[in-house]
Amino acid sequence: MASFFHVYRPEGVNSKYRLIVFDDSKEAFIPLTEFYNDQVKRISESSVIAYLNIMQLQKG
């Protein structure tokens, strides 16, 4: 399983995403980025970040 990390959108960057998830090869991983974008509308941001942090710990 791949590991992931997330970065908040830098100030001044135009994007529909507030947070972008990257895989271990530093490529944007859109499925988890969309997951964050969808879930943050439903549950607290801290809960979504907790889910992403758990995925960060997963290594193949």
C-alpha positions as CSV (number, residue, x, y, z in Angstrom):
1,M,0.0,0.0,0.0
2,A,1.3,3.5,-0.8
3,S,1.8,6.2,1.7
4,F,0.3,9.7,1.4
5,F,0.8,13.2,2.6
6,H,-1.3,16.3,2.3
7,V,-0.6,20.0,1.8
8,Y,-3.0,22.9,2.1
9,R,-3.3,25.1,-1.0
10,P,-0.7,27.9,-0.9
11,E,-1.9,31.4,-0.6
12,G,-2.5,32.9,-4.0
13,V,-2.9,29.6,-5.8
14,N,-6.2,29.3,-7.7
15,S,-7.7,25.8,-7.2
16,K,-11.0,24.4,-6.3
17,Y,-9.2,22.3,-3.7
18,R,-8.2,23.7,-0.3
19,L,-6.1,20.6,0.4
20,I,-4.2,18.3,-2.0
21,V,-3.2,14.8,-1.2
22,F,0.1,13.4,-2.7
23,D,1.3,9.9,-3.0
24,D,4.8,8.7,-2.1
25,S,6.1,9.7,-5.5
26,K,4.9,13.3,-4.9
27,E,2.2,13.1,-7.5
28,A,-1.2,14.6,-6.7
29,F,-3.6,11.8,-5.7
30,I,-7.0,13.0,-6.9
31,P,-9.1,10.2,-5.3
32,L,-8.1,11.2,-1.7
33,T,-8.1,14.9,-2.6
34,E,-11.8,14.5,-3.7
35,F,-12.4,12.4,-0.6
36,Y,-11.3,15.3,1.6
37,N,-13.2,17.8,-0.5
38,D,-16.5,15.8,-0.2
39,Q,-16.1,14.7,3.4
40,V,-15.2,18.1,4.8
41,K,-18.8,19.2,3.8
42,R,-20.3,16.4,5.9
43,I,-18.1,16.0,8.9
44,S,-15.6,18.1,10.8
45,E,-12.3,18.9,9.1
46,S,-10.4,17.5,12.1
47,S,-12.1,14.1,11.5
48,V,-11.3,14.1,7.8
49,I,-7.7,15.1,8.6
50,A,-7.5,12.2,11.1
51,Y,-8.6,9.8,8.4
52,L,-5.9,11.2,6.0
53,N,-3.3,11.0,8.8
54,I,-4.1,7.3,9.3
55,M,-3.6,6.7,5.6
56,Q,-0.2,8.5,5.8
57,L,1.0,5.9,8.3
58,Q,0.2,3.1,5.9
59,K,3.2,1.8,4.1
60,G,3.5,-0.9,1.5
